[in-house]
Amino acid sequence: MRIPPIRGRAGELKVISRLIAAVAQGRGGVLVIEGPPGIGKSRLLTEVLALAEKASVRTLFGEAFEYQQTVPFFSLFMATLRADPPVGDAEALRRLGGSTDLSYWVVNDLHNAINAAAAVTPLVIVLEDLHWADKGTLLAMRSLATARPDVAVLWVLTARTGTGGPAAHETLSALHRQNATFLQLAAMTPDAVADMVQDAVRARPDPSLLNLAAKAHGNPFLVSELVGGLGEEGRLNVSGGLAVAAGDGLPRRLGAGMQQRLDLLSNSASEVVWVAAVLPDRFSAGLLAAMLERSPTSLLSALEEAVRADLFVEDGEQLRFRHDLLREATRQSLPQSLRRAMERQSASVMLGMGAAPAEVATQLARSAEPGDREAINALRQAAQSVGRGDASAAADLSKRALQLLPADDAERGSLVAETAEWLNRASRYGEAEELAAVAIAEAASPEVEAEIRLRLPTHTKHSSPRRVAENRRALQLSGISEVTRTRHLAWLAFNLALQDKSGQWRTAADEAAAAAAATGDLEATIMAEVTHALLDSGEGYAARALARLEQLRPIAYTNETALAHAYAGMFHANLLAVVGRLDDATARVAEGIGQASREGNSLALTTWTVFSGWVHLAAGRLSAARDAADSLPPPQPTGATEQDVHRMLTLAEVAAHTDNRSLLQQTANDARDAHSVGSPGQHRASAYVLTRAAWYRDDVHEAARWLGDISLLGTPLFPPCVGAADLGCAGGLGRR
């Protein structure tokens, strides 16, 4: 098949040629090609592949599809593991599918594999339609595509202007900050359009033809469609080297809509095209046949007709629409109710053929009707899978499952709790509060209410007294399950340890540990041990506390235990800093921040940032500590949370050590407000800030007055206090 020359892109080709010449000489880079649909991004990639082959540079090709956005690393794996020979150990990477550290190990292994392959032969790695890429691929690109320039890898990415979610936009922004080369494809000039038309008709275009071509507004795909449509309708007359268009109306391809275009096909071919429009972007003849309840061989003539009509093209062993615009136009030609029903059918067929729930989540979210049990279960499973890398996307899937679930369903409580937790992890606190309030008011059973109260309050949004109140209200309910009761006991003990002065700490922790042992619940087991570690630390038994926290690490990491593991890790890092193991503390914080980032867990990431500030302080990295504190939101006008006062701790220490009087005064003002309305734990932290400010002013009496509010438990939990032993703040910090 003859490929006509590319027109109107001389400047872009010059940039591409320069980058390919550089990678052939061992210098890598990143090229992003952006533009609206049909502007020629894919055509330019054809030139990339040809120039790379000419320069003896190996090319790897991957592509993103709207329907595969919930499949982790789909696009990256397509480019690397499906290459011949593969780049990376396909079997090893697939085994990582069950790992909680999937993202880290995939990126790490692919980074090493790509570098190893590039050391043998320079690489051009093409990822088309990055705006549809899955979260795993998008996050990986921020590190893979910004690696050292002395590695012979040129990344070439295409993206549709204005399309894609926040993750795609942030990835493109990150690449821009890393000085990637961006090509913004604009409309073709009239001269370029004339050249393109001449290439297509193999004759000089008459003004009548050029006037029609001008209606494509410089969009290469539409120019091609226009010329092809004129040829189909017999409206092109070529004589004496001149091509003349008959009539001034647009061909049916452009002017009459997709419905009329399908009317030109046989009934069987148009049926195949309609059904294909509700399938994933790439589809097999087998899937198409299953949707139509026919054998694949019976579709042969219909598929050939669709290919001849320029609607379908072959893509390896699968088929696809020749352009996304054609697919979308076909979808829009279907009545909405029929389109939803067909899309729902396609999801069931794919599940029946072995597709993972995450692969059909997009179809199900759009097409399922209330009460659709298969869709509800699949969406919940998809949320669990997607949540390992994108808490916000998991929250959306879980919310959709909840919308489909009948109000009186026995699973409603657990699904509301799941959804609230995903929303909290994504820092969508307002949505979580609203959802929980409505659900509690409508709760069909005590178990439903208790499950919701377990997941609603968070450390970043709610005070410890509020969290204690939620735990106690749930525990007063009759008829709740032993597991739910055990989890509330464990979180109650933890929350009491952070705020209570009544001496209930050890009793509550012992009760929680006994209940956890009886039920075997992992989440409760972790939180009971974390609480005991805090109490041991407060009594001066730092070594015993560290041992407790370290023995929690091998416990299985699941979506249910994720938050408990995060808190265990945070207090582990904190205690390491308190006892002077600063390198270990720094490594633990980096590990925790990496995990939270990979999961898109904003809740955990925010809290890890607090602890990172403390560790930086303990290590004397004042600038890094200030950066960590400044990245956190300021205190809420409705009342300070633990996060707020911990931010104050960091800023007060930085201000005192850098002689920043205005910062110290502002922090002291915030601490005074928090001290007047906060919990006992917040009283301790804010009192320390006020002590620090008074000591800085040489007001010993004021400092001593505030010191009276700092109890033994608070001392070893806050690394800044360890450095204030000369104030008497660290009295009793034994390491028994």
C-alpha positions in Angstrom: 0.0 0.0 0.0 1.4 3.4 -1.1 1.8 5.8 1.8 1.7 9.4 0.5 4.3 11.8 1.7 3.6 13.8 4.8 2.7 17.5 4.1 3.0 20.7 6.0 5.2 19.3 8.8 8.7 20.2 7.7 9.4 22.0 11.1 8.2 19.0 13.1 10.2 16.6 11.0 13.3 18.6 11.5 12.8 18.3 15.3 12.2 14.6 15.1 15.2 14.0 12.9 17.4 15.9 15.4 16.1 13.8 18.3 16.5 10.5 16.5 20.1 11.4 15.4 20.8 12.2 19.1 19.5 8.9 20.4 21.5 7.1 17.7 24.6 8.7 19.2 23.6 7.7 22.7 21.7 10.8 23.9 18.1 10.2 25.1 15.2 12.5 25.4 11.4 12.9 25.4 9.2 14.1 22.6 5.5 14.9 23.2 3.3 15.4 20.2 0.0 17.1 21.0 -3.0 18.2 19.0 -6.8 17.7 18.4 -8.3 14.6 16.8 -7.4 14.0 13.2 -4.6 16.6 13.2 -1.9 14.1 12.2 -0.3 12.8 15.4 -0.5 9.1 14.2 0.8 10.1 10.8 3.8 11.8 12.3 4.5 8.6 14.3 4.8 6.8 11.0 7.6 9.2 10.1 9.2 8.6 13.6 9.2 4.8 12.9 10.7 5.2 9.4 13.4 7.6 10.6 14.3 5.4 13.5 14.6 2.3 11.2 16.8 4.3 8.8 19.1 5.3 11.8 19.3 1.6 13.0 17.4 2.5 16.2 15.1 -0.1 17.6 11.5 1.0 18.1 9.0 -0.3 20.7 5.3 0.6 20.3 2.6 0.9 22.9 -0.8 2.4 22.8 -3.4 3.5 25.4 -7.1 2.8 25.1 -10.1 4.4 26.9 -11.4 0.9 27.9 -8.1 -0.2 29.4 -7.6 2.7 31.8 -8.3 0.5 34.7 -5.7 -2.1 33.7 -2.3 -1.3 35.4 0.6 -0.7 33.1 -1.3 -1.8 30.0 0.4 0.7 27.7 3.9 0.2 29.1 3.6 -3.6 29.0 2.3 -3.4 25.4 5.4 -1.5 24.4 7.9 -3.6 26.3 6.7 -7.1 27.1 5.0 -7.6 23.7 8.1 -6.5 21.8 10.1 -9.0 19.9 12.3 -9.8 21.7 10.6 -8.6 24.9 12.2 -5.9 27.0 11.9 -7.1 30.6 11.0 -10.4 32.2 7.3 -10.8 31.2 6.7 -13.7 33.6 8.4 -12.0 36.5 6.5 -8.7 36.0 3.1 -10.6 35.7 3.9 -12.4 38.9 4.1 -8.9 40.5 0.4 -8.5 39.8 -0.5 -9.7 43.3 2.2 -7.6 45.0 1.2 -4.6 47.0 4.4 -2.9 45.8 3.4 -3.6 42.2 4.1 -0.1 41.0 7.5 0.2 42.5 8.8 -3.1 41.3 7.3 -2.8 37.8 8.9 0.6 37.3 12.2 -0.5 38.9 12.4 -3.7 36.7 11.3 -1.9 33.5 13.8 0.9 34.2 16.6 -1.7 34.4 15.4 -3.7 31.4 15.1 -0.6 29.2 18.5 0.6 30.2 20.0 -2.9 29.5 18.3 -3.0 26.1 19.4 0.5 25.2 23.0 -0.4 26.0 22.8 -2.9 23.2 20.8 -0.9 20.7 19.4 2.7 21.0 15.7 2.7 21.6 12.7 4.8 20.5 9.7 3.9 22.7 6.4 5.2 21.3 3.3 5.5 23.4 0.3 6.6 21.5 -2.7 8.4 23.0 -1.2 9.0 26.4 -4.4 10.8 27.4 -6.1 7.4 27.7 -3.3 5.8 29.6 -3.8 3.9 32.9 -2.6 5.5 36.2 0.3 3.0 36.5 1.7 4.0 33.1 1.2 7.7 33.7 3.0 7.6 37.1 5.8 5.4 35.7 6.3 7.9 32.9 7.2 10.6 35.4 10.3 8.6 36.4 11.1 6.5 33.3 10.9 9.3 30.8 12.9 11.7 32.9 15.9 9.4 33.5 19.5 10.3 32.7 20.0 11.8 29.2 23.1 9.6 28.7 20.8 6.6 28.3 20.1 6.0 24.6 16.3 6.0 24.9 14.0 8.5 23.1 10.4 8.5 24.4 7.8 9.6 21.8 4.4 10.3 23.3 1.2 11.5 21.6 -1.7 13.2 23.5 -5.0 14.7 22.4 -5.3 18.3 23.4 -7.7 18.9 26.3 -8.4 15.2 26.9 -7.6 13.0 29.8 -7.9 13.2 33.5 -5.8 14.9 36.2 -3.2 12.2 36.2 -2.6 12.6 32.5 -2.3 16.4 32.8 0.1 16.1 35.8 2.3 13.7 33.9 2.5 16.1 30.9 3.2 18.9 33.3 6.0 16.9 34.9 7.5 16.2 31.5 7.3 19.8 30.6 9.1 20.7 33.9 11.8 18.2 32.9 12.4 20.0 29.6 10.8 17.5 27.3 10.3 18.6 23.7 6.7 19.5 22.9 5.3 19.7 19.4 1.9 21.3 19.2 0.4 20.3 15.9 -1.7 23.1 14.3 -4.0 23.1 11.3 -2.3 22.6 7.9 -1.7 25.6 5.7 -3.8 25.9 2.5 -0.6 25.1 0.5 -0.1 21.9 2.5 -3.8 21.0 2.1 -3.4 21.4 -1.7 -0.3 19.2 -1.7 -2.2 16.5 0.3 -5.2 16.6 -2.1 -2.8 16.4 -5.1 -1.1 13.3 -3.5 -4.5 11.7 -3.0 -6.0 12.2 -6.5 -2.6 12.1 -8.3 -3.5 15.2 -10.3 -3.4 18.9 -9.9 -6.6 20.0 -7.9 -8.9 22.5 -9.5 -10.2 25.4 -7.4 -13.6 23.6 -7.2 -11.8 20.8 -5.3 -9.7 23.1 -3.2 -12.7 25.1 -2.1 -14.3 21.9 -0.8 -11.1 20.8 0.8 -10.9 24.2 2.6 -14.0 23.1 4.6 -11.9 20.6 6.4 -10.2 23.6 8.1 -6.7 22.1 7.7 -7.5 18.8 9.5 -5.6 16.1 7.6 -8.1 13.3 8.6 -11.1 15.4 7.4 -9.2 16.2 4.2 -8.7 12.5 3.6 -12.3 11.7 4.4 -13.5 14.5 2.1 -11.4 13.3 -0.9 -12.3 9.7 -0.3 -16.0 10.5 0.0 -15.9 12.4 -3.3 -14.4 9.4 -5.0 -17.0 7.1 -3.5 -19.8 9.2 -4.9 -18.2 9.5 -8.4 -17.8 13.3 -8.0 -14.1 13.4 -8.9 -13.3 14.0 -12.6 -9.6 13.7 -13.6 -8.6 14.8 -17.1 -5.5 16.2 -18.5 -3.7 16.1 -15.1 -6.5 18.2 -13.5 -8.9 17.0 -10.8 -12.3 18.7 -10.7 -15.0 18.2 -8.1 -18.6 18.0 -9.2 -21.0 20.0 -7.0 -20.3 22.1 -4.0 -21.9 19.9 -1.3 -19.9 17.9 1.2 -19.7 14.1 0.6 -22.0 12.0 2.7 -18.9 10.9 4.7 -18.7 14.3 6.2 -22.0 16.0 5.7 -24.7 13.4 6.2 -23.5 11.7 9.4 -22.6 8.2 10.3 -26.1 6.8 10.0 -26.3 7.5 6.3 -22.8 6.1 5.8 -23.8 2.8 7.5 -26.9 2.7 5.3 -24.6 2.2 2.3 -23.4 -1.1 3.8 -25.2 -4.4 3.8 -27.3 -5.2 6.9 -24.7 -7.7 8.2 -21.8 -5.2 7.8 -23.6 -2.3 9.4 -24.7 -4.5 12.3 -21.0 -5.5 12.8 -19.9 -1.8 12.8 -22.6 -0.8 15.3 -21.8 -3.6 17.7 -18.0 -2.9 17.4 -18.7 0.7 18.5 -19.6 -0.5 22.1 -16.6 -2.8 22.4 -13.1 -1.8 23.6 -11.1 0.3 21.3 -9.4 -2.9 20.0 -11.5 -6.0 19.7 -11.2 -9.5 18.3 -13.4 -11.3 15.8 -14.1 -13.7 18.6 -15.5 -11.0 20.9 -17.6 -9.6 18.1 -19.0 -13.0 17.2 -19.8 -13.7 20.9 -21.8 -10.4 21.0 -23.7 -11.3 17.9 -24.1 -15.0 19.0 -22.6 -16.2 15.8 -19.5 -18.0 14.7 -16.4 -16.0 13.8 -16.3 -17.5 10.3 -19.8 -16.2 9.6 -18.6 -12.7 10.0 -16.0 -12.9 7.3 -17.8 -11.1 4.5 -19.2 -8.4 6.8 -15.8 -7.6 8.2 -14.2 -7.5 4.8 -16.9 -5.0 3.7 -16.3 -2.8 6.8 -12.5 -2.8 6.0 -13.2 -2.0 2.3 -15.5 0.9 3.4 -12.5 2.3 5.3 -14.2 1.9 8.7 -12.1 -0.9 10.2 -8.4 -1.6 10.0 -6.5 -4.7 11.2 -4.3 -4.1 14.2 -2.2 -7.3 14.6 -4.6 -10.1 15.5 -7.3 -7.6 16.4 -9.5 -5.0 14.7 -10.2 -1.4 15.4 -11.9 1.6 13.8 -9.7 3.4 11.4 -10.0 6.6 13.5 -11.5 7.4 16.9 -13.7 10.0 15.2 -15.4 7.2 13.3 -15.9 5.1 16.4 -17.4 8.0 18.3 -19.6 9.0 15.4 -20.9 5.4 15.2 -21.6 5.3 19.0 -23.5 8.6 18.7 -25.7 7.2 15.9 -27.1 4.6 18.3 -30.1 5.6 20.6 -28.7 6.1 24.1 -30.8 3.4 25.7 -29.8 0.9 23.1 -26.1 1.9 23.4 -26.2 1.4 27.2 -27.9 -2.0 26.8 -25.3 -3.1 24.2 -22.4 -1.8 26.3 -23.8 -3.7 29.4 -24.0 -6.9 27.2 -20.4 -6.4 26.1 -19.2 -6.3 29.7 -21.0 -9.6 30.5 -19.6 -11.3 27.4 -16.1 -10.1 28.2 -16.4 -11.3 31.8 -17.6 -14.6 30.5 -14.6 -14.8 28.3 -12.3 -14.4 31.2 -11.7 -10.6 31.4 -10.7 -9.2 34.8 -13.3 -6.9 36.4 -11.0 -3.9 36.0 -11.0 -4.4 32.2 -14.8 -3.9 32.0 -15.2 -1.3 34.8 -15.6 1.5 32.3 -18.4 -0.2 30.4 -20.2 -1.3 33.7 -20.0 2.2 35.3 -21.7 3.7 32.2 -24.2 1.0 31.4 -25.4 -0.9 34.5 -28.9 -0.5 35.9 -29.8 -0.4 39.6 -29.9 -3.9 41.1 -27.4 -5.3 38.6 -25.6 -7.7 41.0 -23.0 -8.8 38.5 -22.1 -5.2 37.8 -22.0 -4.3 41.5 -19.6 -7.2 42.3 -17.4 -6.5 39.4 -17.2 -2.8 40.2 -16.2 -3.6 43.8 -13.6 -6.0 42.7 -12.3 -3.4 40.2 -12.1 -0.8 42.9 -9.9 -3.1 45.0 -7.6 -3.7 42.0 -7.5 -0.1 40.8 -7.1 1.2 44.4 -3.6 -0.1 44.6 -2.6 2.7 42.3 -5.4 5.3 42.2 -7.6 5.8 45.3 -9.7 8.5 43.6 -10.6 6.2 40.7 -11.3 3.4 43.1 -13.7 5.8 45.0 -15.5 6.5 41.8 -16.0 2.8 41.0 -17.1 2.1 44.6 -19.6 5.0 44.5 -21.0 3.7 41.2 -21.4 0.2 42.8 -23.2 1.9 45.7 -25.6 3.7 43.4 -26.6 0.4 41.9 -27.0 -1.4 45.2 -30.6 -1.6 46.6 -31.1 0.5 49.7 -32.1 -2.6 51.8 -29.3 -4.8 50.7 -27.4 -6.6 53.4 -24.1 -5.5 51.9 -24.9 -1.8 52.0 -23.1 -1.1 55.2 -19.8 -2.6 54.1 -20.0 -1.0 50.7 -20.7 2.5 52.2 -17.7 1.9 54.6 -15.5 0.9 51.6 -16.6 3.9 49.6 -16.0 6.3 52.5 -12.6 4.9 53.1 -11.6 5.2 49.4 -12.9 8.8 49.4 -10.9 9.6 52.5 -7.8 8.1 51.0 -8.3 10.4 48.1 -8.7 13.4 50.5 -12.3 13.8 49.3 -13.5 14.3 52.8 -16.6 16.3 52.1 -18.0 13.5 49.9 -17.2 10.9 52.6 -18.9 13.0 55.3 -22.0 13.5 53.1 -22.2 9.9 52.1 -21.8 8.7 55.7 -24.4 11.1 57.2 -27.1 10.0 54.7 -26.2 6.3 55.1 -26.2 6.4 59.0 -29.6 8.2 58.9 -30.9 5.4 56.7 -29.0 2.6 58.3 -31.0 -0.7 58.1 -29.1 -2.4 60.9 -26.6 -1.7 63.8 -23.9 -3.5 61.8 -24.3 -1.1 58.9 -24.0 1.9 61.2 -21.0 0.5 63.0 -19.2 -0.2 59.7 -19.8 3.3 58.5 -18.6 4.9 61.8 -15.4 2.8 61.6 -14.3 4.3 58.3 -15.6 7.9 58.4 -13.3 9.7 60.8 -9.7 10.4 59.8 -6.7 11.9 61.5 -6.2 14.5 58.8 -9.8 15.9 59.2 -11.2 14.9 62.6 -9.9 15.4 66.1 -9.1 12.5 68.4 -12.2 13.2 70.7 -14.4 13.0 67.6 -12.8 9.7 66.6 -13.1 8.3 70.1 -16.8 9.4 70.1 -17.5 7.5 66.9 -15.8 4.4 68.3 -17.8 4.5 71.5 -21.1 5.1 69.8 -20.5 2.1 67.6 -19.5 -0.1 70.5 -22.8 0.8 72.3 -24.8 -0.7 69.4 -26.2 -4.2 70.0 -25.9 -6.9 67.4 -22.7 -5.9 65.6 -20.3 -8.5 64.4 -17.3 -9.6 66.4 -14.9 -8.4 63.7 -16.5 -4.9 63.5 -16.5 -4.7 67.3 -12.8 -5.8 67.4 -11.8 -3.1 64.9 -13.6 -0.4 66.9 -11.9 -1.5 70.1 -8.5 -1.4 68.4 -9.0 2.1 66.9 -10.5 3.3 70.2 -7.4 2.2 72.1 -5.2 4.0 69.6 -7.3 7.2 69.7 -7.4 7.2 73.5 -3.6 6.9 73.6 -3.3 10.1 71.6 -5.7 12.2 73.7 -6.9 10.7 76.9 -5.7 11.6 80.4 -7.9 9.3 82.4 -5.5 6.4 82.6 -7.5 4.2 80.3 -4.7 3.7 77.8 -3.3 0.3 78.9 -6.7 -1.2 79.8 -8.1 -0.2 76.4 -5.0 -1.5 74.6 -5.1 -4.8 76.4 -8.8 -5.3 75.7 -8.2 -4.5 72.0 -5.3 -7.0 71.8 -7.3 -9.7 73.4 -10.2 -9.2 71.0 -7.8 -9.1 68.0 -6.3 -12.4 69.1 -9.7 -14.0 69.5 -10.9 -13.0 66.0 -7.6 -13.1 64.2 -8.4 -9.8 62.5 -5.2 -8.4 61.0 -6.3 -4.7 61.0 -7.2 -4.9 64.7 -4.0 -6.8 65.5 -1.8 -4.1 63.9 -3.6 -1.2 65.6 -3.5 -2.9 69.0 0.2 -3.5 68.7 0.8 0.1 67.5 -1.1 1.3 70.6 1.0 -0.9 72.9 4.2 0.5 71.2 3.1 4.0 71.9 2.4 3.2 75.5 5.8 1.4 75.8 7.5 4.4 74.3 5.7 6.8 76.6 6.9 4.8 79.6 10.5 4.9 78.4 10.7 1.4 76.9 11.9 2.5 73.4 13.6 -0.8 72.5 10.4 -2.8 73.3 8.3 -0.4 71.4 10.6 -0.7 68.3 10.4 -4.4 68.5 6.6 -4.4 68.5 6.5 -2.1 65.4 9.2 -4.1 63.5 7.3 -7.4 64.0 4.3 -5.9 62.3 6.0 -5.5 58.9 5.5 -9.1 57.7 1.8 -9.0 58.3 -0.1 -9.2 55.0 -0.7 -5.9 53.3 -4.2 -5.7 51.9 -6.7 -2.9 51.2 -8.2 -3.5 54.6 -4.9 -3.3 56.4 -3.4 -0.5 54.4 -4.2 2.3 56.8 -3.2 0.3 59.8 0.2 -0.5 58.2 0.6 3.2 57.3 0.3 4.2 60.9 2.6 1.4 62.1 5.2 2.7 59.6 4.8 6.3 60.6 5.3 5.7 64.3 8.1 3.3 63.5 9.9 6.0 61.6 9.2 8.5 64.3 10.5 6.3 67.1 13.6 5.5 65.0 14.3 9.3 64.9 13.6 9.7 68.6 16.3 7.1 69.5 18.8 8.6 67.0 18.6 6.1 64.1 18.2 8.9 61.7 19.3 7.0 58.5 16.8 4.2 59.3 14.1 6.8 60.0 14.7 8.6 56.7 14.6 5.4 54.8 11.3 4.4 56.5 9.7 7.7 55.7 10.9 7.5 52.0 9.4 4.0 51.8 6.1 5.2 53.3 5.8 8.2 51.0 6.6 6.1 48.0 3.9 3.6 49.0 1.3 6.3 49.5 2.2 8.0 46.3 2.0 4.8 44.3 -1.5 4.1 45.7 -2.7 7.6 45.2 -3.5 7.6 48.9 -3.6 11.3 49.7 -4.7 10.7 53.3 -1.6 8.6 54.1 0.6 10.8 52.0 -0.4 13.9 54.0 0.3 12.2 57.3 3.6 10.8 56.1 4.6 14.3 55.1 4.1 15.4 58.8 6.4 12.6 59.9 9.0 13.4 57.2 9.1 17.0 58.6 9.9 15.6 62.1 12.6 13.3 60.8 14.2 16.1 58.8 14.2 18.2 61.9 15.8 15.5 64.0 18.5 15.2 61.3 19.1 18.9 61.1 17.7 19.3 57.6 15.9 22.5 58.4 15.1 23.5 54.8 13.6 20.1 54.0 11.6 20.2 57.3 10.2 23.7 56.3 9.3 22.4 52.8 7.5 19.5 54.3 5.5 21.7 56.7 4.7 24.3 54.1 3.3 21.6 51.8 0.6 20.9 54.4 -2.6 23.0 54.6 -2.8 25.7 57.3 -4.9 25.1 60.4 -8.6 24.9 59.8 -10.8 27.8 61.1 -13.2 25.2 62.5 -10.6 23.9 64.9 -7.1 22.4 64.8 -6.5 18.7 64.1 -3.5 16.6 65.1 -2.0 17.3 61.7 -2.3 21.0 62.3 -0.5 21.0 65.6 2.2 18.7 64.3 2.8 21.1 61.5 3.1 23.8 64.1 5.8 21.7 65.9 7.9 21.6 62.8 7.5 25.2 62.0 8.3 26.3 65.5 11.6 24.4 65.6 12.6 25.7 62.1 11.8 29.2 63.1 13.7 29.0 66.4 16.8 27.5 64.7 16.8 30.0 61.8 16.0 33.0 63.9 12.7 33.6 62.0 10.8 35.7 64.6 7.8 36.4 62.4 7.3 32.7 61.6 7.7 31.7 65.3 5.2 34.4 66.4 2.6 33.2 63.8 3.1 29.6 64.8 2.7 30.5 68.5 -0.5 32.3 67.7 -1.8 29.2 65.9 -0.7 27.0 68.8 -2.5 29.2 71.4 -5.7 28.9 69.4 -5.3 25.1 69.2 -4.4 24.9 72.9 -7.6 26.6 74.0 -10.0 24.2 72.1 -8.0 21.1 71.3 -7.8 17.6 72.7 -5.2 16.6 75.4 -2.8 15.4 72.7 -3.1 18.7 70.9 -2.6 20.5 74.3 0.7 18.7 74.6 1.9 19.6 71.2 0.7 23.2 71.2 2.1 23.7 74.7 5.5 22.6 73.4 5.3 25.2 70.6 4.4 27.9 73.2 7.2 26.7 75.4 9.6 27.0 72.5 8.5 30.5 71.7 8.8 31.6 75.3 12.3 30.1 75.6 13.3 31.9 72.4 12.2 35.2 74.0 14.3 34.3 77.1 11.0 34.2 79.1 11.9 31.3 81.4 8.9 31.6 83.7 6.5 31.6 80.7 8.3 28.5 79.3 8.1 26.7 82.6 4.4 27.5 82.8 3.7 25.9 79.5 6.0 23.0 80.3 3.5 21.9 82.9 1.1 20.8 80.1 3.7 18.4 78.5 3.1 14.9 79.9 5.6 12.0 79.7 3.7 10.3 76.9 4.0 13.2 74.7 7.8 13.6 75.1 9.2 10.6 73.3 6.6 10.8 70.5 7.8 14.2 69.3 11.4 14.3 68.1 11.5 18.1 68.5 11.1 17.6 72.3 14.2 15.3 72.3 16.3 18.2 71.3 14.9 20.4 74.1 16.2 18.4 77.0 17.8 21.5 78.4 14.3 22.8 78.9 13.4 19.8 81.0 11.0 18.7 78.2 12.6 15.2 77.9 12.5 14.3 81.5 12.0 10.6 82.0 13.0 9.6 78.4 14.7 6.5 79.5 15.5 3.6 77.1 14.9 0.8 79.4 
